[in-house]
Amino acid sequence: MQDKVFFITGGGSGIGRACALAFAAQRARVVVAGRTFAKCQAVAHEIGPAALAIACDTSHSDDVQRALEDTVAHFGGLDGIVHSAGISPVGRVTEISEADWHTCLAIDLTSGFLLAKYGIPRLQARGGGVILNVAGTFGIRAATGKAAYAAAKAGLINLSRAIALDYARDNVRCNAICPGYVDTPLNDGFDPAARDAFLDRYQPLRGLVTASEVAALAVYLASDAARMVTGQVFVIDGGQQAGLFVP
Ligand SMILES: NC(=O)c1ccc[n+]([C@@H]2O[C@H](COP(=O)([O-])OP(=O)(O)OC[C@H]3O[C@@H](n4cnc5c(N)ncnc54)[C@H](O)[C@@H]3O)[C@@H](O)[C@H]2O)c1
């Protein structure tokens, strides 16, 4: 991965931040992109000259196009995208507003389309590349009170497969990563006692999945070691997706 250029969305915090640090540790160059520029800047500063912070709302086409242009202008090309930006709203279909539905779909699904649409020609220009979409286990099996999120992440998973098929002959690989519960700012609203009770009930392995463990999986999938891996869904969830767990 040395000197390869990766555009990492949601790079200012959580899994995106962990990916930026882990990719930089592999001597890749990273663009830390996200909606909150100050957070991206802090991560880029932590990494040093191999990182560039770019403000980018991934649900806005103009922002995505400009951010990718700036990436190529700064680093000379693009070799991969790690799309980790996302939101996780709560609500059943009768409870969420139409506006909140559209916002969730725009950020959690359409962003993946825009990044691929404007990123793939850049990857093709380098003879190939990698796209990793951070989806989530709720995109494989739904959960109560997560209608928009579950729908968007399911879409992102199958979008990843479609991209893998459509661009395989261009040497562009695309995979989805599905974390279960990861201890990141996304879950800040989760009361620790309720979280522990939830994990004890539903997660077979004890302990918390960390952002850096998700990033380690991303490093493998982005590396040449995964040269023949595309169109797949990788779960990291302490065993929740294995089946019905009766402790
Ligand atoms: N934490 C979990 O338990 C968990 C589980 C499954 C999937 N995920 C997914 O992992 C991804 C990363 O989440 P995280 O846990 O690191 O949470 P996080 O909140 O720390 O990171 C998400 C980042 O995305 C950014 N973001 C949100 N909307 C954006 C937009 N429109 N444009 C650009 N950036 C935007 C936020 O500013 C934030 O920095 C998300 O897609 C999330 O759905 C997380």
The ligand as a Gaussian input file, in Angstrom:
#p B3LYP/6-31G(d) Opt

LIG

0 1
 N      -20.380000       2.211000      15.376000
 C      -21.135000       1.173000      15.060000
 O      -21.605000       0.435000      15.949000
 C      -21.408000       0.852000      13.619000
 C      -22.008000      -0.380000      13.320000
 C      -22.274000      -0.692000      12.002000
 C      -21.960000       0.206000      11.004000
 N      -21.390000       1.400000      11.316000
 C      -21.104000       2.320000      10.225000
 O      -19.761000       2.685000      10.271000
 C      -19.609000       3.958000       9.650000
 C      -18.739000       4.815000      10.529000
 O      -19.417000       5.056000      11.733000
 P      -18.665000       5.281000      13.096000
 O      -19.129000       4.237000      14.024000
 O      -17.212000       5.463000      12.864000
 O      -19.358000       6.625000      13.594000
 P      -18.858000       8.140000      13.647000
 O      -20.075000       8.925000      13.953000
 O      -17.691000       8.240000      14.544000
 O      -18.348000       8.408000      12.160000
 C      -19.183000       8.786000      11.131000
 C      -18.563000      10.003000      10.479000
 O      -19.304000      10.312000       9.298000
 C      -19.367000      11.716000       9.198000
 N      -20.500000      12.072000       8.363000
 C      -21.819000      11.942000       8.640000
 N      -22.532000      12.388000       7.616000
 C      -21.673000      12.816000       6.661000
 C      -21.797000      13.375000       5.373000
 N      -23.000000      13.609000       4.844000
 N      -20.690000      13.673000       4.680000
 C      -19.471000      13.437000       5.207000
 N      -19.274000      12.920000       6.423000
 C      -20.363000      12.614000       7.145000
 C      -19.513000      12.210000      10.633000
 O      -19.117000      13.545000      10.748000
 C      -18.588000      11.253000      11.368000
 O      -17.286000      11.772000      11.449000
 C      -21.010000       4.507000       9.429000
 O      -21.369000       4.381000       8.081000
 C      -21.864000       3.618000      10.306000
 O      -23.183000       3.500000       9.824000
 C      -21.088000       1.734000      12.593000

